[in-house]
Amino acid sequence: MVTTSLGLSEAARLIDAARKQISDSCDDAVTLSKKDAIEAVFAAWQVTDTDRKESGDEVGVTREVRDTAVRFIRNLPLGFPQPDVSHEPDGHINLEWYRSPRRVFSVSIAPNNRLHWAALLGTESPRGAAWYLDKTPPTILDLIARVIEGD
């Protein structure tokens, strides 16, 4: 299990508590809030959980994938737009930033804290995979920024 705490000392716990308080305050600000995306993750999890129980052969979003997606969203830098959230047939959560048909970034949150990402930036089509250990890989942040800003 991966912990979201960044340290074990009393000072680290105080810093972590202050960071959480600031993050919670930002959720009250419309322009900085991540609530809609987080609620969409929970909705995707609930829908697939219900489908899996009814059909027996659907791959539902697990709590592990749900929690990783929530951590990923919470750890995005302030000011980044919220992604569109959807669930995938394989039980992954997909987060997508869309600007135009040739400017889009998608990251798929998979079990075991695995990220699979792809972008379309004009004629470029970078893609890759990485572990998510509570710090968003700089490559992913750079690609999201490129989609948002348009180079």
Helices and strands as residue ranges (DSSP letters): H 10-28, H 35-55, H 63-74, E 84-87, E 93-100, E 103-110, E 114-121, E 127-131, H 138-149
